[in-house]
Structure formats: structure tokens, C-alpha cells
Amino acid sequence: MSFLFPLFLIAGLSLAIPIIIHLFNFRKYKKVVFSDTRLLQQVNMSTRKSKSLKNKLLLATRLLFLTALVVAFAQPYWGADKSSRQELVLLYLDNSLSMSGLKGNYTSIFQQAKDEAKGIIAQLPEDQQIIILSNDNTYASRPINKQEALKRIEEIAISAKTTDLKQIIEAVNNAISDNNAEEAKVIMLSDMQKSTLLRSDLTQINKNISFNIIPYTQGGNANIYIDTAFFTNPVIDTRQQNPLVLRVGKSNSKEPVDAQVQIAVNGQIRTAKTIRITSDSLQQDTVALMINTPGWHQIEIIVKDAPVQFDDTFRIAAKTNANLSVLYCNNGKSNPYIQAALSPVNGFSTRNTSIEQLAAFSSEDINLIVLHNVASLNNSTASIIRNKLDEGQSILIIPGAIQNMEAFNEALSHIAPIRFADIDTQQTAIAALQTEHPILKGMIAALPANVQLPLVRKHYPLSAGITANQQTVLSLKNGKPFLAQYSAGKGQLFILASPLDESAGNFVLSNLFLPILYKMCAISGSQSIYALNANSRQPIFIPEKQNSRAVYKAWRADKELIPPQQAQGNGTNVYLGAVISEPGFYKLGGESRKDSISVAVNADVLESRLEPASKAALEQLLQPAKVHWGKPKASAAADGKHAALWRWFVIIAIAALALETFLLIKGTKKSA
């Protein structure tokens, strides 16, 4: 036998008190002489023997009472059993979105698990301490009492956050360490999804951890879900249909089904599609979506699917511009082809000025600055261009007939380490397109089949230093860039290697010119399409034109939060998906909330795959820990054998006190 509070045994010294009282409480007898005392002597001897026996019984009951009381306060338990204070009890309640599915009497699986958790906690001893874990809180390590635990369970709600078995085990290990415990009992109430629970490799498991797993299955519920959806172009073109790729999946069923998919823009259904899903694959299809109004739009792809409904909607936030603002600086020599391309008919709002007046224009409302026919460059002009790039501006430089190449390159070096070589008049052609570059991505498919790439009759060979980070968008047959992008400040610098007059080539007349100009203008600044998954570490990059970095907040009608964020190059990475507990559309912006962007957050697609992990696989992974299935018994949940043991000693103490009272009452009656 061991004791939970062995220091209470010191109180056993109080046993000396009744012994001392017994030893020194001698009764004084007075001798009386009688003529014949033989009969009285016999009576006296009999009375003294009975009183001595009674006194010894009284001493024994008092010693038994004190001993039982001291042992009860020390709280004994048998050998290898641990008390509820030494063995940690942790309860994990899975509150992921997949637990929101309905089962049976239209009660959600999560509500059933919640009620079960309350019942388990209610069966624990009153002094039991317990740690409550959920997907929103896997860092808890402070035990709380039953009342607090019941309140915590009641407060847990369905969340878009997920966790895996590795995180749960790490939480248990941390709790054991923080509480100096030797053992831990983990009670898990979860649908035990294979896709989320087993997505990470497990670390070494403590053999002193035991698991009670209570699985909640979806039964025969099949689930149709939107795996992902995305636009093939990085920007929404208001002038034409935009291809939207849909990828639809199905889980927990092997039967082929027809999924009815609807697409809504700002709450209004725009188009619908029926997609056939086979038994074992994702099905992909493409629909054309026209959005011709400016501003942010909330796009929803909806599939009707009962009773599992948490992933029936996939959201995309996208921004369109009715008119892309261009500042056209032409050095007094306007190009009719550029003027025609930058007309309002093509979606541009164009202002004309000279390079000398460039500094007078604010970069806030300009998508692209086109410096056309640049024949000379001085340090002053280069400084203005560099300042605009530092503010986050996008600039396209189209050279003219350069007069002084050395002076031109010297001034250009103040912008970026880029050099022009003397003009090459040998005819060549554009030979390669970087189709994955944001400017060209999605554009090639829209071009006519067997399109002839432009001829180039003269060009300036370009070279750049490593820090310029040259990205070739269009390249010539000789390997030199025809159109390249460079890193400069917070903005984007594009340089064309050839003038745009007809004597230099026919690029300005090709099918590439207008789309490239439009994309160059449209992608300037921050991203304009957002669709994140909850639990994703994918950042939202926000370029910053100011020198000081802002603190970004996310909000919607019913909540506001500050997501993790980190400075990155010319802007800030905001990790919104890592903290969102509910899918939906959010606004993201600085303190003033001006120029906020709209972001769509969707359910983690892993949640849509309802297949549970098998019992055999879990038992294998959790070795050498003990695994029990189903609701733990009351005694096992409490592990409180010592609790019943100290109660027995209280009963013994009460019995001893009752016996002592009986002896005293009996003695009093005899004396009377």
C-alpha cells in the first residue's frame, strides 16, 4: 500500500495521547476492614477484571479511530495503481468540419460526441483534474476541475481547423512534462479521418500513455465536394469569357453520380453544369464565366449534397478593373499602334505626358507607365524612374534610336544592373515564349492555332547582373531576350529589346502585342484572385508602396482578427488560412482599412475525404501505448481505486467511534 499524502501519517503520533491517558488514569481504592471479607474479596476481584477489560476495549477503539482517520487523510492506494492526480487524464474532442455531418435522428455527429464527452466527465471523481483538447486548442497543458471541463466542452464549436495524431501526441507529451506526470490517459472522440489524422508521421510514443478511442463514423453518407476551382488566367478579363476550371470529387461511395454544380457571382446564379463523377477519381471540367463590372466579386461554386454539407461551396474572391490606368510617355513621338491599343475600347484609361513630367504624377492610381521611344537617358530621369519603382510602380521601357550608348547604360545602371549592346540589324524572330510567366499564362490557348510568331529586324541585345533577376518573357532565336522583366525596388520593370516602329519588326501588329500589354497592366500591383484553404500556410503577398510596413487585419461582419504576417522583400506575407476557424469571405487591410482586398477561405479539402482510419492501422501506429475502443468504464475513466480505499478507512473510523460510544453507555448503565 502507498499513500497519496504520506506526510499526514505524522499525525499518527497522536496515538500516544489515549495511551498516556490510559496508563496514568489509575483509580485510588480505599480499604475497609470487615470481620469476614472472603465473599467481598471475590466480588471486588470480579469487578476490577471487568473494568480492566472495558478500559482496554475503550483504548483499542480510540486507537482504531485515530489510526483509521489518519490513514484516510493520507489517501492510500494499492501498489502499482496511480492516483488521478499522478496520472493525467486528457480528453480530445474533434470539432472539425467533417464532424458536422448528420446521422440518425438529424443530430450532428459533433453533438453526439459532445454529449458523450459530458457524460464521461460527469463519471469522474469530484476531485479529478482533466485537460481538454480540441482542434482550436492543442496547446492546453493545465488540468482543470470537472466544472470547468464541462463548461469548456460546452463552449467548443465546429471549426475549420484540423489537427492530426502527431499534434495530439505532442500535446500529451507536453502535458506530461509540464505536470511532472508519469502516465497519461487520453480519451479521443473523433470520426478518425484517415486523410487528416494520419497526414504526418508519428514521433516516438510514450509507453505510459493509454488511449480510449470512441470513433464516430459517417455511416453510409456519401460526400460530393469541390476539390478546387481556379481561373486559367491570373486576372479577370472584363472583355471576354474567363475559363474557370472545376475539379469535383466524391468520397465514401463507389457508385458513379451526376453532380449538379452551380456558379454564383455576388449571390446571383450565372451558370450551371452537370459533372459525371466516376467511382474512384476526381472529375475536371471547364466553364466560361463573364464578369464585366469593376471591383471585387464573390464567386461561389455550389454543389447540392445532403447530408454532408460543410464543403458544398467553394469560394473565390476576384477583382476586375473596368479601366486599367496607363501613363503614356512618348518623348513627343506618338506611335499610332500603341495609341490604338491603349484606347478605352480595349479597357484602358490613358493619359499622355512627357518623361520630364513623370515625377508630377502619383503612382497610387496608375497600373502601368509606358516609356516609349526612349532614345536618351540621364541620371535625373533614371532617379525619377527608380523612385517610381521603389513606390511599387510597374514600368515598361521601349527604346528608340539610342544616341549615346555609354551614357544611356550609365544612367540605366542607377535603375538596375542592365546594359544595352549596340543595335543588331540581323533579321531574326521570336522563338520561345515563357508560358508559365504571369503575363503569358493562359494566353497561349486563346491564340489562333499555328499562329506565326513576330519577326524582328533590329534589336538591342540585353544583358543583366544577377541582382537584376532577369526573367525572359519572349526570347529570340539567338537566345537573347526580346521582352524581359527585372527586379527593381518594389515594382516591376519590363524592357522591350526593340523599337516599335515597323522598320524594327512586326511585333506591334501581332496577336501577342495587345494581350501582353493588357496583362502587363492588369497584373501590376497586388494579386487580384484569392482562394485559400483553411489550415493552409500559403501566404497572401501584399506589396507595399510606403516605406513603413502596415499591420494587416482580417474582418467580416461578425469577427475581426490579426493573422500572422512576415516582411518579405517588397511587401508582407499574411498567413490568413492558418488562423481562420470558419470558411467564408474576409476583408484584409491595414489599420485604416483603405484599399482592402477580399479573400475567400475554403474548407480544408482533406476534410471532405470521409474514409476513417482502420482500427488495426491505429493500433499499429500507437504502439507501445495501450489502445482501448469505446467509452471507458467509470472506474477506468477515473482510475480511482485509492478513492474507494480511503472511504473504507473513514467507515472504519466511524465504526470505532460508534463502538466506543456503545461501551461508554453500557458502562454508565451498569454503574447506575
N, C-alpha and C positions, 0 to 999 in steps of 0.2 A: 504494500500500500504506500502511495505517495500523497503529498499534500500540496494543494494549490497555494496556501498561505502558511507555510511551516512556522513562521515567526509567532503565530498565535499559540503554538504549543508551549511557549514560555509561560503562558497563563496557567499551565499545569502546576506551577509552583503553589498555586492557591490550594492545592490538595492538602498542603501541610496544615492549613487552618483548622479544619474539623478534626484532624488527628491530634493536634495540640490541645484543642478544647476537650477532646475525649480523654486524653491522658491526665489532664490536670483538674478535671471536674470530679474529684473524689468526694463522696458523701461521708460526713462525720457521723459515726454511730455512738450513742450514749448507752453505757452498760447499766442494766437494772438487775439487782440480785433478788432471786426468788428462792423459796425453800426447795422447790423441786422444778428444775429447769430443763429436764430431759425432753419434754414434749415441745416446749417453746423453742429449744435449740433446733429441733428438727424442722419446725415451721420457718424459723429465721433462715436456715440454710437453703430451704427451698425457695424463698422469696428472693434472696440475693442471687441465686443462679438464674432465675427468670429475668431479673433486671439486667444482669450482665449480658445475657443473650440479646435482650431488646436493644441495649446500648450498642452492641456490636452490629446488629442489623441496621440501626439508625446510621452508624458510622459508614457502613457499606453503601447504603442508599445515597448518602450525601456525597461520598467519594465517586459513586457511579454517576450521579447527576452532574457534578463538576467535570468529570472526565469526558462524558458524552457531550457536554456543552462546549468544552474547549476543542474537542476533535471536530465537532460540527462547524465551528467558526474557522477551523484550519482548512475545511473543504477537502476531504480525502478523495482519492481516486485510485483505481487498481493499476498496478504496474505499468504496462505499455500504453494505456489509454491517455490521451491528451485532452486537456480541457478546452472549452470553447474559446478561452482567452489565448491559449497557446496555438491552437490550430485555427488558421484564418478560414473564414467562410466568405466566398465571393460568389455573387450572382450576376451572370451576364444575360441581359435581356436584349435580344436582337430587334432593333427598331428600324431596320432598313425598309426601303420601299416595297420590296417583294413580300414583306410580312403584311402588307395592306390588302392582300387578296382575300376574297370572301370564301367561306367554307361552311357547308351545312346550313344552319338557320340564319343565313345572311349576317353572321357575326364575323368580323375580320379575324384572321389568324393572329394578328398582333394583339387584339383584345383578349382572345383566349389565352395567349401566353402571359399577358399582363395579369389576368385574374389568377392564373396558375402561380405566378411569382408571388402574389399577395398571400395565397394560401400557404405556400412553402415558408414564407417569412413568419406568418402567424403561428406556425407549429414550432418555431424556435423557442428556447428558454427565454424568459424575460430579460435576463442579463446578457444574452448573446449579442455580440457585435458582428456586423456584416458590412462588406464592401459591395456597392452597386456599380456595375459597369454597363455601358451602352455604347452604341456606335458614336454618339456625340461625346462620350467621356470614357476613354480607355486609359486615362491617366490617374484615376482615383486610387488612392492607397491608404486613406484614413478610414478606419472602421467607424460605423455609426450604429446607434441602437435601433431596435425594431421599429419604433415610432417614426424615426427619421427615414429609415429604409422604406417603409410603406409610403411615406409622403414622396420620397424620391421616385419610386415606381410609378405613382400616380402622375407625376409631372412629366415622365418620359413620353414623347410623341414620335410619330413616324418621321423619319429624316432621310434625306438623300445621301447622307454619309454612309459609307460601308467600312467594315473592318474585316480582318482575316484572322485565322487561327494563330498566326505568328504574333500579331499585335496583342491578342488576348493572353497568350502565354507570357509575353514580355511584361504585360501589366501585372500578371500574377507573380512573376519573379520579382518585380519591383516592390510589390506589396509585401512579399515575404521578407525582403531585405529591409524595407522601411520599418517593419513591425517586429523585427528580430524573431520571426516565427520559424518553426521547424517544419510544419506541414501546412497544406492548404487544400481546402475542398472547394471545387469550382462547380457551380450549378449553371448549366447552359440551357437557355430556352431560345431555340432558333430553328429556321427552316433548313439550316445546314447546307446552303447552296454551294455546290462544288466550284462554280465559277468565281465566287468571291472569297469563300472561306479558305480555299486551298491555293490561292493565286501566288503565295510566297512560300519559299522553302522554310521549314521549321528549324529553329535553333535547338540546342540540347535541352531536353525536358527533365525537370527535377523529378526523381522517382518518388518523392514525398508528396507529390500533387495527385489528387484523385479527382475524377470528373464524374458528374452526374449529368448526362445529356438527355434533354427532353426534346425530341425532334417534332417539328410541325410541318407536315407535307401539304402540298397544294392539291393532293388527291388527283383527280383526273382533269384538272384545269389545264387546258392548252393556252398558250400565250402567243399572240401575234404582236410584233413590235417593229418599230422603225429602228433599224440598226444605225443608220446615219443618212444624212442628206446634205448635199453640197452643190453650189453653183460651179460650173466648169470655168467661169471667168472670175477673176479676183475682184471685179467691180460690176455693179448692175448697170447695164446699158439701157437708158431710157428710150433709145431709138428703135429697139428691136426686141424680139423674144429672147429670154435668157434661159439656156438649158439648165435644168435642175435635176440632178441625179438622185434617185431614191433607192435605198437598199433596205429591203424588208425581210424580216426573219421570223422564225417560228420555233417554239421550244415546247417540250413536254407532250409532244404528239408526233406521230409518224404519218398521219394522214394528210394528203395534199389538200390545200384550201385556197379559196379565192379571197384575197384581202381587198376590201373596198377602201381606197385611200383618197382623201380629200385634201386640197391645198387651200388655205385661207390666208388672206393678206389683210391685216388690221381688222380681223374679225369677220371678214366677208369671204365666202367661198368663191374661189376663182376658177378652179378646175377640179376634175376628179379622174381617178384611174383605177382600174381593176388589175391587180397583180396576182398571178398564179404562183403559189409557193409550194415547192415540192417537199418531200418528207425530210430531206437531210441537207438542205442548202439554203443560203441566202439568195434572194432573187433581186436583181437590179433592173431598174427601168429609168427612163428619162422623160421628163415632161417639160414643155416650154411655158415660161411664165413671163408675162408682160407687166412691167411696173413703170408707169410713165409720169408719176408725180414725185416732186422733190421731198427730201427729208428722210427721217428714219422710219422703217417699216418693220412691223412684227409679222413674220411669216410662220405659219403653223402647218405642219404635215400631220394629218389626223387619220388614225385607223380605228375603226369601231371594233372593240374586243372586250367582251364580258366573260367572266367576272374580274379578270386581271386587267386593271385599267390605269395603273400608275405610269405606264410607258406608252400610252395610246397617242401621245402628242410629242412631236419633235419640233423644236423651235429654232428659228434663225432670225437674227437681227441684221438688217441690211440698210445701208444709206445710199440714196440716189441724189444726184445733183441735176436740177433742171438745166442749169447753165454752168459750165466749167469756165472759171475766170482765167483769162490769159493776158499777160502783159507782153506786147509785141514791140521789140526794139529793133529797128531795121536800118539805122545809120543813113536814113534818107533815101534808101533804095528798096522800095517795097517789092515783094515777089507776088505776082497775081495768083499763083497756085496756093501759096500759104494763106493769102487773104481769103481766097475762096474756101479753103479747108477750115479756117477759123471762123466761119460765118455762123450766125445764130441758127441757121438751118441744121447744122451739124451738132448743135448743142453747146456752142461756145459763146462766151461773152468776152469780147476782145477790146482792149484799149491799146492805142498806139502811142509810143513815146520814143525818145532817143536814149542812147546809152548814158549820155551825160545827165539825164533827168531821172535815172534809175533810183537814186537814193531818196527821191522825194515820195516814192510810193511805198505804202505799208504792205508787209508780207502777209498780214492776217487774212485778207480776203482774196489772195491770188493763188491759184492752183499751180500755175506754171509761168515762168518767164522765158520767152524765146528771144535770144540774142542772135539776130540774123545778119549775115554779111559782115562778120567781124574781120576787118582787114588789118586792124592795128589794135594794140592793147598797151596801155601804160599802167604804172604802179597804182595810180589813183583809182582808175577804173577797176583794176584787179582787186583792190582793197574793198570797193563797194560790193563787188560780186561775192567776195569771201564773207563779208558781213551778212549778206542775204542768205548765204548757205548756212552760216552759223545760226541764223534765226529759224532754220528748218525749211527754207525755200527750195523748190525744185527749179533747176535752170537748164535749158538746152542751148548749147553754143553751136552755131552753124557758121563755119569760116567763109570768108570771102577771098579775094586775091590778097594774100598776106604780103606786105611790102618789106618789112624788116623782120626776118625770121628770128634773129638773135634777140632783138628787143621784145618781140612777141613772146618767146619762150621764157625770157627772164621775168616778165610780168606774170605769165601764166604760172610760174613756179610759186608765186605768192598765194595762189589759189590751191594748187595741188601739184605734186611732183609729176607733171605731164609735159611731154615735149612733142612738137610737130617737126617732122622732117620736111625737106624740100619737096615740092609737089611732084607726084609721079603721074606722067601723062600716058602711060601704057594702059590700053583698054583692058578691063577685067570685068568681073561680075560678082555679085553677092553669091556666095556658095553655101553658106551654112547659117542656120537660124537656131538660137538657143531657146528651144521650145518651152523649157521649164522656167525661163525668166518671167517674172510677173507681167511684163509688157506683152509677151507673146503667148503666154499660157492661155489655152482655149481659143486663140485667134486662128491658128492654122486650120482647124477643122472647118472654120467658116469661110475660108478662101476657096475660090473655084478650083476644081480638080485640074492637075497638070499646069498650075499657074507658072508663068515664066518669071524668074527672079530678075531684078533690075540689073541693067548694065551700068558700069562706072567707067567714064572716060578719063577722069583725072581725080586724084585724091591725095591727101596729106597722110603719109604713114605716121601712125601714132605709137608712142611708147610711154610707159609709166613706171614709176617706182613702186616698191612693194606696198608702201603705206597708202598709195592711191587706191588699192584694192580694185583693180580694173576688172569689170565683168563685161565680156563681149556679148552684145545682143545680136548683131549681124556681123558676119565676118566675110572677107573677100577670099578669092581663090588663092591669093598669096599668103593667107594666114593672118593678115593684118586686120584690125577691127575697122568696120565701116560705121557702126554705131556702138558706143560703149558707155557704160555707167561707171562712175567713180565715187569713192567716199570722200566727202569734203564737209567738215563741220557736221551739223545736224541735218543737213538737207541732202538732196540728190543732184549730182552733176552729170548731165548727159552731153556727149560731144559727138557730132557727126564729122566724119573724116573728109567729106566732100562738100563743095558748094552746091546750092540747089538750082543753079541755072541749067538750062537744057544742054549747054555745051559740056557740062560736067557729068551728065548721065541722065537717066530717065527715072530715078527713084521717086521724084516728086509726082510722077504720072502713074506709079504702080499701085496695085491693090494693097500694098503694105503701108503706104505713107499715112493715109488718114487714120486707119485703125491704131497705128503706133502712136501717132500724135494724140489721139483721144485717150488711149491707155496711159500714156506718159503723164497726161494731165490728170486723169482720174485717180491714179494710184498715189499721187503726191499727197503727202501728209500722212495721217494715221490710217489704219486699216478700216475698211468700210463694211465688212461682213464678219459677224461673230456668232459662233455656235460652239459652246463649251460643254463638256460633260462634268457633272458633279464628281468630286474626288480627283479631278484631273489637275496635274501640275503644269499643264500648258499655260504659259503666261499670255496676258494681253499686253502688247508693247504699245506704249503711248509716247510718241516723240514729243519733245519739249522745245519750244522756241525761246523760253525765258531762261536766264542763267540760273535762277533758283528753282529747285525741284519742289513740286507740289506734293501734298499728301492726299491721296485719292480715296474717296468714299464710294460705296455702292449702296443704293437705296431703291426701294419701291414703296408703294402706298403704306404697307404695314410694318416695315422694318428698315433699319439702317445699320451698316457695319463698315469697319475699316479692314479690308483684306490685306494679307501680306504683300509687300512690294519691295522692289530692289532696283537700285540705279543700274542701268545697263546702257553703256555707250551714250548715245544722244537722247536717251529718254529713260523711261521707267517700265520695268516689268511688273505687272499686277497679277497676282495669283488668286483670281476670284473663285475659280472652281474648287479650290482647296478648302474654302470656308462656307460655301453655300449649303444650307440644310434643306432647302426647298426649291425644286426647279421652277423656272419662270423667267420673265423678262425683268432685267435690272438696268438702272442707270448708273453710269460710272463717271465721276468727275471730281474736280478739286473742291476746295473749301467754298468757292463762290458758286459752284455748280453751273458755271457758264461753259458753253461748248461741250456739254456732257455727251457721252456716247451711249448707245443702247447695246446691251449684251444679253444674249439668250443662253440660259443654263438648262441643260437637259439631264434626265436621269442617267446614271451610270449604266451603260449598255450591258455590263456584266450582270446587273440585277435582273435583266429580262430573261436570262437563261436559267430556268427554274429547276434543272436537274439537281437533286440532292447528292451529297457525298455518301458513299456506302458505309455501312457500319464497319465492315471489315477493313476498309481503307483508313477510316478514322482510328480504329483500334491499333492498326499497324503504325500509323504516324505518331500516335501519342505514347507509344512505349518509351520507357518502362512505367509510365503512370497507369494507375488503375482506372478503368472506364466502366461505368455502370449506366444502363439505359433506363429511362423512365423516371418518374417522380421519386425522389428519395423518401424513405420512411421517416417518420417524425423523429425517432431516436437516432437514426443515421444522420438526418439533417442537423440535429442539434449536437450529436456526438456527446451526449451529456450524461454518461453513466455516473460520473462523480456527483452530478446534481442529485440523483436519486440517493446516493450513498450518504451525503451529509443530512438528508432528510431523515434517514433511518436513525442517525445519531440524535437528532432532535426528538424523535419519538422515544428513544431510549431515555433521554434526559427527562422528558415529561412523565414517563412511566416510573422512573426512580423518584421523582418528586411526589407522585401520587402514592407510591408505596410508603415513603417517609411520612406523609400526612396520615395515612391509614394507621401506621404504627403508633404515631403520637396520639391519635384519637382513641385507639384501643387501650393504650396505657392510661389515658386520663379516665376512662370509664372504670377500669379496674381499681384505680386509686380511690375513686368515689365509692 
